[in-house]
Amino acid sequence: MSSDPDPAVIARLRSAGCVFAEEEAGLLAAAARTPADLAALVELRVAGLPLEQVVGWAEFCGLRIVVDPGVFVPRRRTELLAREAIAAATPSAVVVDLCCGSGAVGAAVFAARPHIELYAADIDPAAVACARRNLPGARVYAGDLYSPLPVALTGRVDVVIANGPYVPTDEIALLPAEARLHEPRVALDGGPDGLDVLRRVIADAPRWLAPRGHVLVESTRDQAPHLVAAVRRAGLSPRVSDCVESEATVVIGTREARR
Ligand SMILES: C[S@@+](CC[C@H](N)C(=O)[O-])C[C@H]1O[C@@H](n2cnc3c(N)ncnc32)[C@H](O)[C@@H]1O
């Protein structure tokens, strides 16, 4: 269908509280094949589904990433993690995107470094299926963190990326309804202080990293000092990258050439 926004759709979205009703109406019209299709998409959006799950894609690092229902919607703030991973990856690097969700971060790195060897993994089967659509050039596994990766990768990985869950359990109730009701709890809940999964990512990284390899994780700015301590405990050298404008923080641990 034409992507010209229909005034009736704009009004319906606006009355449901959609702040960018005009823009959303255009995206919904472009995603619909028929008027009946459009009506169904509008109803899903009015019911509170994230726009990206309704239209089936999200923009990330200039790419169109497929987002299936029930899969975490990649956030713009995570583009910092992707940029840091691209900077860390040599053209032929071995890169692992853990907690890959839709595979957005891995896809961004692959777009910038098309000759890397890319692996991705997630514990949620819906995310794995979605990531396989976004990462046709990668091997995508289902399972807990590093456990599904081929053993042959031990000590060979140049860049481990993880945007895992990092919301403290008690703060889940404070999240916007779109996230709380339509994104899986496993994508959000990081345990009592939010860092259960990311600490495990960092603690197990040395076993997988090649000399001078890097592990990169996204967190909040307040959580970063705790992750820097985890990086030091793992015997890696820490660095923090922060972007005030996008409220993004990335903690990086580097394995020195000699340990
Ligand atoms: C915040 S979402 C981020 C997804 C994706 N990296 C992104 O930036 O869009 C966290 C993801 O971690 C996955 N996850 C949570 N715990 C996990 C675990 N123990 N092992 C593997 N994946 C896990 C969730 O299923 C979810 O897809």
The ligand as an ORCA input file, in Angstrom:
! r2SCAN-3c Opt
* xyz 0 1
  C      18.593     -6.886     25.990
  S      18.301     -8.203     24.858
  C      19.478     -7.701     23.594
  C      19.368     -8.411     22.293
  C      20.372     -7.933     21.245
  N      21.735     -8.174     21.690
  C      20.179     -6.467     20.957
  O      21.027     -5.647     21.318
  O      19.160     -6.129     20.345
  C      19.101     -9.540     25.710
  C      19.107    -10.878     25.003
  O      19.846    -11.784     25.837
  C      19.248    -13.066     25.757
  N      19.678    -13.830     26.948
  C      19.320    -13.647     28.237
  N      19.954    -14.511     29.054
  C      20.738    -15.271     28.246
  C      21.644    -16.352     28.490
  N      21.878    -16.808     29.737
  N      22.289    -16.894     27.441
  C      22.066    -16.431     26.166
  N      21.225    -15.420     25.864
  C      20.573    -14.831     26.891
  C      17.765    -12.780     25.658
  O      17.057    -13.879     25.140
  C      17.761    -11.531     24.757
  O      17.606    -11.888     23.411
*
